[in-house]
Amino acid sequence: MKKLIALFCVLTLTLGLWGCRSAAPAETEDDGEEQQVEVTDDYKIGIITGTVSQGEEEFQAAQQMIEEFGKDRIVTATYPDKFNDEVETTIAQVVNLASDEKVKAIVFVQSVPGAIAAIEKTRETRPDMLFVCGVAAEAPREIAAAADVVMLVDEIGMGTTVIEQAKEMGATTFVHYSFPRHLGYETIAARTALFKENCEKEGITYVEATAPDPTGDAGTSGAQQFILEDVPRKIEEYGKDTAFFSTNCSMQEPLIRTIAEMGAIFPQQCCPSPYHAYPAALNIETAGHEGDVEYMLDQITTKVEEAGNTGRMSTWPLPVNMLMVEAGVDYAQKFCEGKTDGSFDDAEMRASISKIAKKYNAQETLSLYADDEGEIDNFYMILCDFYNF
C-alpha cells in the first residue's frame, strides 16, 4: 500500500516531462539518418473504435469526423465486441486501415487489448504511421512505447474525486461493480485501491460487487440484466444513500436508469460524459442535437428532477471519449501537414486537447501518467470537474 500511495503522489504532484519516446524524428536502424515524414495534403486519417454496443460515444464521434471532414479524409473501422477473445480481428482491422497508402495516421479509441500487437504489426510495413491511442487498456509503459500519443481518463485521480463527490451527495455506502479482467488493468486496480482507502477515510462503507464480464459467455445483455437485478438488492440492503460505480461502459445505462428510479446516488460513469448512457437511460431524444452539450445537460437535469433525484446524480460537462477522438484527429492533421515537431509534439498535443475541450465549454486538467519509474511524457491523463443534476 505504501508503494501505491507513493505512486499516486508522484502522479498528482509532478508536471515535468519524462518518457520513453522522443519528440525528434526517428532514426533508421541501418544508417542512423533521420527518417523524413512525407508532408502532403493528400492524406487520410483512420479511426478505429468499438461498436455502438461497446462504445457508442467514440463510435458516434468517428461518424461526426466523417461528416466534418469527408470520406476522402476520414476512414473508420471497429474492433469486435468480444475483443479480448478476438485479438486477431482487431489486428486485422488496423492493418487493413493501414493498407491504404494515403492513411498516414490512425486514432485508436478505445485502445483495447490487442492495440499494441496491432501497432507493431502495422509498423512492420508502415514504420512512420502515427498512432494516437485513447482509453488505453494495456500496460501503460508498453502502450506508450508502442504508440506516439496516449490518452486516458485520469482513473487514478478519480479514486479520490469520485469518493469526494459521493460524500458531498450524502453517500454512506459505495458499491463498486467490476470483474477480474478490468481489475487486472493497472490503472483500474490502482483506482480501486484508492476507492477503498478514501471510503475508509470518509467513513463510507465500501462494497466490492463482482459483475459478469460483457465479453464473457453471458455477453452484454447478461451483464446489463445483472445490474438491473442487483442494484435494487443493494439499495434494499444498504439504503438509498448508496453510491454506485461500474468500470464497464455497457453497464452504465441500466445503472443510471435504476438509480434514478430508486433514488440512489450516481457520482459519474466510468467514462464521464453527458452523452454516455444518460440519454438512453432517461429516454432523452438526441436526434438533431448531436454535439449540443448544453441541450443534453439541460435535458438530463429535467429528467433527474422529474424522477425526484435532484442533487444525487452527476457527470463531467465534457464528453471525454469524444474529446479523445476529436483531439486525436486534430493532432493527426497537424502531423500529416508537417505542423508538429516529429510524431510526438507535447505542445501541439496539449493544444489539440485544449481546443476540443473549449469546443464543449469545459476546462480540462492534464497530468502525465507516472509510476515508480517516473512520468511518461506521451501519456496524458484527463480530469474534469463535476456537473451536478
N, C-alpha and C positions, 0 to 999 in steps of 0.2 A: 504493500500500500504506500510505503514511503517513496518508492520509486515512481509510482503513478502520480503521487502528489507533486514530486519534483518535475515530472514530465509536464503536468498541467501548468505549473508555474512558469516553466520555460515558454510554453505555447502562448500564454496570455500576456507575458511581460516583455517579450523580445520583439524588436521591429527591424533588426538589421537583416542583411542579406547573406545567405549561405546556400550552397546547393550542389547538386551532382551534375547539372547540365550547364554548359557555358552559353553565354549570350552571343558569343562570337560564332561566325560560320564554322561548320565542322571541317576537320582536316581529313583528307583522303588517307586510306590505310597504306597505300603503296608509295606515295612520293611526298606526303606531308604538305602538299599545296592546299590552299583554301578552296573549298568547294563552292562554286558560284551558283546561287539560286536564280533560275531564269525569271526575269521580271516581264510580265505581259498582261495586257488587258483581256486576252482571250483565255480565260481560266474558268474553272468550275470549283465549287466547294461542295464536298459531300457531307451529309449529316446522317448519322445513324442513331436511332432512338428505339425505345421499346414500342410495343403495340399500344393501342388505346387501353386495353385491359390492364397492362402492367405500368404504363406511364403516359397517361393522356396528355398531361401538361407539356412535356417535351415533344411529344408527337405533334400536337397542335402548333407548337412553336416552330417546328420544322416546316409545317404546311404554310404558316404565315411568312416564313422566309422565302418560300417559293412564290407566294403571292406578291411579296415586296420586290424581289429581285429577278423573278422569272425562272422558268425551267432551263433556260440556256446558261444560267449561272449557278443554280442550286439543284443538286440531285440528292435523293434520300433513299434510305433502306431501313429496315427494322431487324432487330435481333429477336429470336424466338422467345415465347412466354416462358418456356422451361429452359432458360438459358444455361442453367447450371448443368443440365444433362445434355445440352446440345451445343457445346463449345465449338465444335467443328462448323456448325451452321453459322455461328457468329463470325468466326474467322472467314468463312467463305463470303459472307455478305460484305465485309470490309474489303477483302481482296477484290471482290467484284467491282466495288465502287472505284478502287484504285486502278482497275484495268483500263479505265478511260484516261488517256494521257493528259487530257485537259484538266482533270481533277488534281489540284495542287495542294489541297488541304482537306482534312476530314475532322469534323466536330463530332465527338462521341459522347452522347448523354442519354441514358446513364451508362457509365463505363463499367459494365457488369463483368463478372469473372469470365475470362477469355479475351478481354480487351488487350492485355499485354501480349498474348500469343498472336492476336490479330495484327497488332502493330509490328511485331517482329517479323511476321510472315510477309507483311506488305513491304517492309523496308528491304527485304531481300531483292526486290525488283525496283522499288521506288524509294531509295535511301533518303531523298530530300523531301519526302512527303511531310507536311506539317500535321501534327496531331494535337488537338485540343480536347482534353478529356474532362467531362463534368460528372459529378456524383461517382467518384472513384470508389470501387468496391474491393479492389485488390490491395496488397500490402503497399503502404504509402511510398516507401523508398523505391520499390520495384516499379510501380506505375509512373513515378516521377522520373525515373531513369529511362523509361521507355518512351514516354510522351514528351512533347515540348512544353505544354502548359497543362496544369491540373487544377480543377476547381472542386470544392466540396463545401456543403453547408458546414458551419463550424459545429460539428456534432459534439465535440468535447466541451466547447464553451456552453452548448445547450444543456450540458449536465448540471450547470449552475442556474442558467437563466430560466429554464423550464420549471424547475422546482421553486424558484423565487416567484414566478408568475402564478403557479398553483397555490402557493401560500397566500399571495395577495388576494386570490379569488376565494379563499376560505377553505382550502383543501385540508383535510385531516388524514386522508389516505391517498396513496399514489399507486396506481396499478400500471405495470409495465408489461405490455404484450410483445413477445418476440419468440424466436425459435433458434435452435442451435446454429444453423447456417449463418444467420445475421450476427449472433453473439460471437461468432468466430472472426468477424471483421475487427481489425484493431481499433478503429475509431469508435465503433458501436460498443465494443467491450469497455473501452475507457470511459465513454459517456455513461454506461450502465453503472460502473463503479462510482462515478460522481453522483448519479441519481441516488444511489443507496446512501452515500456519505452525506449528501445535502439533505436528504429526507430525515436522517437521524439528527442532523444539526438543527433542522427546523421543527422537530417534534412531529413529523409526519410518518405514518405507518407505511412502509414500503412493501409492495406485494409483487413478486415476480410471477407472471402468468405465462405459461407456455402455450402458444397457439400453433395450429397446423401451418407448415410451410406451403405457401401457394404454389411452389414449384414441385411439390410432392404429389403423391397419389390422389389426394383429395382435391388438388387444384385450387384455383382462385375461389370458385364457388364454395368449396368446403371450408376454406379459411374465413370467408365472409359470413357463412352460416354460423360458424363457431362464435364469432364476435356478437352476432345478433342474439345468440342464446346465452353467452357467458356474461355480457355486460349487465343485464338485469339481475343475474345471480350475484354479481359482485356488489351492485348497489343495494340489494336486499341485505347482504351480509355486512357491508361497511357503511351504508348510508349514502345520502345524496351528496355529501361533502367529499366525494371521492373523485380524484382527477385521474384521467386515463391518457395513456400514450402508447402508440404502436409503432414499431420500427418499419412496418411494411406499407407501401402505397395502396395496395388493393384493399386493405382493411380500413382505410380512413372513412370511406362512405358509410358503411354500416355503423362504424363507431360514432361518427358525428350525428347520424340520424337518431340512434338510440339514446345518446347523451342528451340531445335537445329535447326529445320526447319525455325523458325521465328526470330531467333537471339536475344532472350531474355536472362535472367540471371538465373542460377540454382546453388546456393551455395552447396547444398547437399541433399541427400534423408533423409527420416525420420529415416531410419536405414542405416547409411553411409557404403558403400562398393562398390568396383569396380564391383562386381557381382550383385548388387541389381538393377535390371531393365535396367541398361545401355546396356548390351549385346542384350537383346530383342528389346529395343527401337531403337538401332543403327544397328541392323542386323549383329551382330558380332558372328562368329562361335565359339562355346565353346567346341565342341566335341574334346577330346584329350588334352584339356588344363585346365582340372579341377584342381583348386588349384594353377595354374600358374598366380600369381598376376601380375608379370611384363609383361607377354604377354597381359593380359587384359588391363592394364594401357596404354600400347603402342597402342593397337587397338582402345581404346576409344579416345586417343589423335588424332590419324589419322582420325577417323570418325568426330570428332568435327572440326578439321581443314578443312576437306572436306566440311563441312556444313558452313564454314566461321564464326565460332563462337568461335575461339580460345581465351582463357583467360576469358571466361564468363560462364564456367561450371566446376564443381569440385566435389570431394567426399573425403573420407578418403582413405588412401592406405591399410586399414585393413578391411576385411570382418567381421564386428563386430558380427553379429549374428552367423556366423560360429565359431568365436572365443569362444562365449559363450557355444556352443555345445561341441566343442573340449576341451576347458578348463574344462568344467563340467565333461566330460568323464575322462580326465586325473586325476582330483581330486578324482573322484569316484573310480578309480582304486587304488589310494593310500589308500583311506579309506578302501576298501574291503581287501586290503593286509596288513592292520594294520600299515600303514606308516604315519597316521595322529594322532594327539592328540585329539581323540574323533571325533564327527561328524562335528565340526567346528574348523578348524585349520587355523588361519589367515595367517601364514607364508607359509603354503603349498598351500593355495588357491591363494595367490598372486604369488607364484612361478609357478603355473599352468597357470595363465593368462599370465604372462611374457613369459613363454616358448612358448605358441601358438603365441603370438604377434611377437616374434623373428622369428618364422617359416615363417611369412608373411613379414619379413623385416620391421616391423613397431614398433614405440615406443609409448607405451600406457601411459596414465596418469590416475592413480586411485585415487579416493577420496571416502569417505563414505557418504551415504545419511544422511542428517541432517534436522531437523525441529526445532520448538521452544522447543521441549523436549530434544534435543541434537542429537548426532550421533547414528546411528545403526551400530553396529560393524560387522554384517554379510551381509550388503547391499552395494555392490560395484558399484560405478558409473564410467563409462569408457568414456574417452575423447581422441581424437587423432587430430593431425594436418591435414590440408587440402592438397590435391593433386590437382593442377590446370591443366586442359587440354588445 
